[in-house]
Amino acid sequence: PSASPQPGPAVAGTPALAALFRKRLADAELLDRFDLSLEARAWTMRAQLDDEETARFERILNSFIKEHRITFPVSAKAVTAEAMLPFRIGQVISGANASVVTQDGARLQVGDDYRGVRLVAIQANHVTFFGKRKIEVIW
């Protein structure tokens, strides 16, 4: 007696496998926390996660790698909020004319867009940006 053929796993490194992984992260409400580069020969991921999100992500990644027999390099890195920005903050100025000055000299005021992110708030102890995701930098 022959067993009915089971669908094989998505082939490693294919767009279908990457889409499946993105869906798995989305289902766990984690997709918007990541910068992902899911290429054919290697995957790299960067995110700023709290402890609970980190534990959830590790479970998802480990089971996905095992389930799909992934053998290509997968690099997942936790980074600071500031590292998620496409620029470095040089100075934060509070008060009536609050602004953020980048290390390359750009001055941003609330509402300004710079390199794909918008400065949305300057608070007493942190600044908030919004691009692909919300980024809060404590200063």
Secondary structure, DSSP 8 states (H G I E B T S, - for coil): -----------TTSHHHHHHHHHHHHHTT-GGGEEEEE-SS-EEEEE---HHHHHHHHHHHHHHHHHTT--S-EEEEE--TGGGSSS-EEEEE-STT-EEEETTS-EE-TT-EETTEEEEEE-SSEEEEESSSEEEEE-
